[in-house]
Amino acid sequence: MNNTTQINLFTKAILFFKVVYFGVSNVILTGSLEKKWAEQYIQKLERDFGAKLNSSVVKRTVVSFGGFIPLASNAFTRLRNRTSNLGERERLLLYFLCSAIFDDFTDKKELSSDDLYQISFHPEEYQPKRIEEKIFLHAHLKLRAYVKNKNLYHSIVTELFQVQKDSANQFNSFLSEEELKHITFTKGGSSTLLCHFYLDFDASEIEQKCWRQLGVLFQLTDDLLDIFDDLQVGQDTLPIRIKDVQVLTAFFEEQMEIMKNLIAELPFPYKSKEQMVFSIASICSVGWIALHQLSTIQGDQPEIANIKAVERKALIVDMAKISNLLFCTKFTYDTSIKWINDIHFSNGTN
């Protein structure tokens, strides 16, 4: 064994440890602590307002927040050699609470179109009737007051508001694939881009592009995980529309490649960007399990002819299974090695 091989093996061993720590196990260990903190915060908020939120709203908020902090927020703060601080975490929790409540406003038609507009863009004048509206206003106003670049913030909020309305058309089977892509990319991209406003530093243009592309990956992954549920309610998504899994996989890979190239452009030290690579690869690994399951369903057929007839257990992704955790670890490691090498090469690093 020559010295170069020894160095390569040692480097790979170190990278494997980092992948396990900053990738797969990070969301399990750190995520569980963040979920407990989020539950306690929401309970205090409910006590302050003297009423209980819908349990579904609380669950969705806690789950989203628990995954987002270790894999997304910390990925950006670690570029600056730290994890997300208390103020950032509080604002992000309030954001996810707003998002979960707003989803019910729209999906369950709890508010009229006029009320949706008023509570979003004229919150000071809106007269809330229920606990959900009161807490939405509390969080919305607190977040808006913190944001420094209010013009850009307003434009992204407007973009998200419009695409939330457009997403109702996903129950319309006559949407073209391009229209479906636009809704998917804009909904995921704008909702995640908003998060950067709640951190204690200004994000450069390239960093904002990373946030938006991360949102695209989040949305695609969510759609892959929610295929069965979306089929039950008649909601059309790209993983349902694109019936050839090879085409769908190539599409997902293309979005990952865009993310990798954006990370390469970030003006931060190479070592700082390594940890972001681990996090993004870990996020994508869950979507990759769903793609693998869809590929098994398709087999050697040209496409999945009738996905509605597929059993639930074949479509859902059970992350409690050891085999899936091992799959995520291997995917995260393999992808991280490739991305790190590619970023080294693109940056001219030896």
N, C-alpha and C positions, 0 to 999 in steps of 0.2 A: 504494500500500500504506500503510495507516494504522498508527499506533504500536501499537495493540492487536494487530493481525495480526502485526507484527514481534516483539512480545513473546511471543505464542503460539507462533510458529514457533521462536524461540530456545529457549523452555522445552521444546518438544517435542524439539528437537535434543539438549538436555542430557539429557532423560529417555531418549532412545534410546541415548545413550552409556552411561548408568547401567544400562539394561536389558541391554545387551550385556555390560557388565562384571560386574554383580552377578547376572545371570540365567544365560543360556545358556553363555557362555564360562567363567563362574565354576566351574561343576561340571566342566568339561573341564580347566581349568588347575589350580585348587586341588585338585580331586578326584584328579587324577593324582598330585600330590605326596602327598596323604593316603594313597593306595593304597600307594605305595612305603614310606611310613613304617609303615603297618599290616603290610605283608609282613615288614619287618625286625623289628618288635616280636614278631610271631607266631613267626618263626624263632628268636628268642632264647628265647621261652617254651618252644618245643619242645626246644631245647638244654638248658634248665634241667630239664625233665622227662625228658629222655633218650629221647624217642620222637617220631614224626611223627603229626600229625593227619591225618585223611582229607582229601585234596586238595579235595574238594567243599565241606567245611566251611570251609576256608581261603578258597576262591574266593568263596563266598557272603558270608563275613564282610567280606572286603576290598572287594568291590563295594558292599555296603550301607553300610559305613563311609565309603567314598570319596565317595559321593553325599550322605550325611547331613550330614557336617560343613559343607560350603559352603552347602548349601541349607536345612538345618533348624537345626542347632546354631548356626551363625553368624547366622542370621536372628534368633534370640533374644538372643544375646550382643551383637549390633550395636545392639539397643535400648539397650544400656548403653555404646555407643561403643567396642566392642572385638570381636575375634574370639575363638574358643574357645581357651583356654589349654592347656598341656601336660597338666595333671592331668585336665581335662575330657575331652580327646581320649582319654587313656588309659582312663578309666572307660567312655566310650562304646564304645571298641573292645572292651573286655572284655564289655560288654553284648551287642554284636552277635555276639561269639564264643559267649557263653552261648546266645543265641537260635538260632544256626545248629546248635549241638550238640543243643539241646533238640528242635529240629525233627526231627533224626534219631532221637532217643530215642523220639519219638511216631510219626512217619510210617513209620519202618522197624521199629517195635516192638522197638527194641533194649533197652528196659527195661520191666518189668512195671508195672502200675498202682501197686502198692505201692512199688516202687523209685522211680518218678517222684515220688510224694508225699514219700517220705523224703528224696530228694536235693534237693527243692525247699524243704521246710519244716523238715527236721531235718538239715541238711547236716553239722553237727558229728559226728553219730552214724553217718553213712553211710560204708560201707567201699567205696571205689572199686576197680574191677578193671581198667579200661582207661584209656588216656591221655585219651580224651574225657571220661570221668567225673572224672578227676583235675583236668584243666584247668577243667572246668565248676565243680567245687567251689572251686578257687582263685579264679576270677573272681567267682563268686556270693558267697562269703564276703567278698571284698575290697569289692565293691560294697555289700553290706548293712552292712558296718562303717562305710562313709562316710556313708550316708544319715542325715539328722537327724530327719526326721519318720517314725519307724519304724512307727507305727500306720497312717498313710495308705499308706505304702509296702507294708506287709503286705496291706492290703485290695486294692490294685491288682494285686499279684503273685497273690493268690488269685483275683481276677477273671480275670486272664490265664490262669492254670492251668486254670480251669474251662472257659473258652472254647476253649482248645487241645484239651481233651477233647471238647467239643461239635463242634468243627470236623471230627471224624471222621465226623459225620453228613452232611457235604457230599458224601460218596460215596453217600448215600441220596437217591434221586430223589423221595422222598415228602415232603421238607422243604417247608414252605410258603414263599412269598416273604418273608413277615414274619420267619420263623425264620432265613432266609438273610440278611436284612438285619441282624438282631440279631447273628448270628455275625460278619458282615463288619465292622459298626461297632464291636463290642466288641473283636474281635481287633486291628483296626488302631488303634483309639482307646486301648486300655489299654497295648498294647505301646509306642506312641510316647509316651504320657503318662509312662511309667516313666523316659524319658530325662531329664526335667526334674530328677529327683532327683540326677542326676550332675553338675549344673552348680553353680558356686560362688556361687549366690544363691538366695533364696527366690522362688518364683513366686506371684503373686497368683491369686485364684480365676479371674479372667477370662483370665489367661495360661495357666492349666492347661486351661481350655476350648479355647484356641487349640491347645495341644499335642494334645489329644484329637481335635479336628476335623482337624488336620493328619494324624493317623493314619488317619482315615477316608479322606481324599484319597489318602494313600499306598496304602492297601489297595485302593481302587477302581482306582487306576492300575496297581498290580501285577496285579490280576485282569484288567484289559484287555490288558496285555502278555503274560499267561500263558495266554490262551484256548486256543491250540493245545496246549500242554503239558497243561493241565487236561483237555482233551477226551481226550487219549491215556490218561490214568489214570482217567477217569470221575469227576472232581471237578466238582461243581456250583458255579457262582459266579453272581453277579448279571449280569455281561455275557453269560453263556451262557443264563441263565434268561430275561432280558428280551429277547425276539426282535425287537421293534420298536426300531430304533436311535434313532428320534426320541424315544421314551419314555426310553430309556437316556441319551440326551444331555441331556434335560430334567432327569433325576434327577441327573446329574453336575453340571450347572449349578446346581442347587439346593444341593448340598453346597458348591460354590465360593462361592455367595452367603452362606451361613452363615459361612464362613471370613472373607469380606470384612467382614461386619458385626461379627464378633468383633475383628478387627484395628482397626476404627474405635473400639471401646470401650477399647482398651489405653491405660493412663494414661502414655503416653510422647509426646515431641515428635513432631509431624507428620513431620519430616524423617527421624527414626529409623525410623518405621513404613514409609516409602517403600521402604527396602531389603528389608523383610520382604515387601512386596507383590511386588517383583521376583522374589524367591525362590519364593514360593508360585505365582505365575503361571507360572514356569518349570517347576515340578513338574507342574502341571496340563497344560502344553502337550504333554507326552509322551502323556498319556492322550488328549488331543484328537486326536493323530495316529491312534491306534487307533480312535477313534470315527469319524474321517473315512474310514478304510479300511473299517470295518464298513458305513458309509453307502453306499459305493461298491458293496459286495457286495450290499446290499439293493436298491439301485436304486429303481425305482418300485413295488416289491412292498410289500404291507402289513407284511411281516416277513421275517426270514431263516428260511425254512422248515426247512432242514436244514444247520445250521452244521457238522456233522460231515463233510459232503461237500466243504467248502471247502478248497482247497489251502493248505498251510502258508505259502507265500510271500505269500498274500493276508492272512494273519492276524498274522504276526509284524511287529514294528516294528524296522526296521534304522536305528539312530541313526548309522551310519557314512555314510549317504546324505546328500549335500549338500542335496538337496531337503527332507529331514526337518529338518535343522538350520536351514534358512531358514524352514521352517514354524514351528518352535519359537520362533525369534527374533521373527517377525511376531506370532504369537499372544501371546507374553509382552509385547511392546510394546503391542499393542492392549488387552490385558486390564489391563495396569498403568495405562495412561492412564485407562481407564474407572474402575478401582477408586480411583485417586488422586483423581479428580474427585468420585466418590461419597463418599469419606471426608472430603474437604474440605467437602462440602455437609453431611454428617451432623454434622460437628464445628463447623459454623458458621464455617469459616475462609474468609477472603476472599483 
